[in-house]
Amino acid sequence: MGKRIVSPLVLAALSIGIASCQKLESPKPRGGGLPFEFSQMRDAIPAEYGSVVSVTTLATDPYVATLWFAKPDKSIVGVRVNTSTGEILARVLVVPRR
C-alpha cells in the first residue's frame, strides 16, 4: 500500500522538476585583451625575453608546455613549445606590467 502512494508522489515531483528546467545559455567567449605577438624566430627563444620564471602545461594537451619569461621591463612573455616535436609555436603571449 505504501508503494501505491509513494510512486505517484515521486512521479509528480519529477514531472514538476523537469517542467521547471530551463536551458542555460552557453557562455560567450570573452576577449582577454592581452596582445599576442608572432615570433620571428622559430628555432630559438630570443634572449630579449629575459629569464625563465615558470613552465606550465595544459591537461588537454600534455605535450605543449608554456615557458614564462620575465623581460627586463618586468613584462611577462609566454612561449609555447611542443615537447614531442620540439617545435616553438609562432604565437607569443605578452602580459604588460604597469
Legacy VTK file of the C-alpha trace (Angstrom):
# vtk DataFile Version 3.0
C-alpha trace
ASCII
DATASET POLYDATA
POINTS 98 float
0.000 0.000 0.000
2.891 2.370 0.736
4.292 1.921 -2.782
0.954 2.914 -4.285
1.109 6.296 -2.556
4.850 6.972 -2.909
5.145 6.145 -6.621
2.666 8.812 -7.819
4.212 11.386 -5.472
7.739 10.692 -6.796
6.439 10.789 -10.370
4.680 14.104 -9.723
7.801 15.598 -8.101
9.963 14.522 -11.039
7.451 15.917 -13.530
7.362 19.276 -11.782
11.161 19.350 -11.566
11.613 18.551 -15.252
8.937 21.032 -16.325
10.623 23.851 -14.402
14.058 23.330 -16.030
15.394 25.952 -18.414
18.162 25.597 -20.930
21.241 27.524 -19.847
22.801 29.898 -22.323
26.215 28.829 -23.485
28.954 31.148 -22.241
30.073 33.712 -24.762
33.824 33.853 -25.361
35.374 36.986 -23.989
38.342 38.718 -25.444
41.039 38.973 -22.828
42.690 41.963 -24.401
46.227 40.678 -23.930
48.319 41.108 -27.044
49.753 38.205 -29.000
52.926 38.692 -30.955
54.269 36.474 -33.686
57.809 35.345 -33.082
60.159 35.785 -35.997
62.464 33.156 -34.517
61.187 29.566 -34.649
64.450 27.752 -33.868
65.336 29.569 -30.631
63.835 31.801 -27.959
65.074 35.401 -28.176
67.362 36.479 -25.332
65.343 39.731 -25.083
62.558 37.724 -23.388
64.741 37.538 -20.269
64.898 34.732 -17.730
62.548 31.758 -17.456
60.414 32.049 -14.313
57.998 29.152 -14.778
56.836 26.320 -17.029
53.220 25.167 -17.227
51.322 22.517 -19.176
47.679 22.038 -20.108
45.706 18.978 -19.060
44.092 18.943 -22.514
47.426 18.878 -24.348
50.228 17.494 -22.166
52.800 17.729 -24.979
52.577 21.535 -25.153
54.378 23.479 -22.447
54.253 27.224 -21.900
57.549 28.768 -20.885
57.043 32.010 -18.969
59.768 34.648 -19.167
60.279 37.892 -17.231
61.584 40.631 -19.525
63.880 43.349 -18.176
60.928 45.818 -18.211
59.066 43.350 -15.896
56.533 42.352 -18.559
55.817 38.624 -18.865
56.089 36.624 -22.076
54.561 33.172 -22.624
56.149 30.981 -25.307
54.512 27.650 -26.177
56.691 24.682 -27.083
55.540 21.289 -28.336
57.749 18.927 -26.388
57.027 15.885 -28.565
58.081 17.574 -31.830
60.467 20.211 -30.466
58.538 22.967 -32.257
58.366 26.511 -30.898
54.892 27.828 -31.694
54.637 31.159 -33.502
52.152 32.978 -31.239
53.688 34.520 -28.129
51.537 35.944 -25.318
52.733 39.249 -23.855
51.464 40.386 -20.442
52.443 44.042 -19.925
53.188 45.410 -16.456
52.218 48.889 -15.325
LINES 1 99
98 0 1 2 3 4 5 6 7 8 9 10 11 12 13 14 15 16 17 18 19 20 21 22 23 24 25 26 27 28 29 30 31 32 33 34 35 36 37 38 39 40 41 42 43 44 45 46 47 48 49 50 51 52 53 54 55 56 57 58 59 60 61 62 63 64 65 66 67 68 69 70 71 72 73 74 75 76 77 78 79 80 81 82 83 84 85 86 87 88 89 90 91 92 93 94 95 96 97
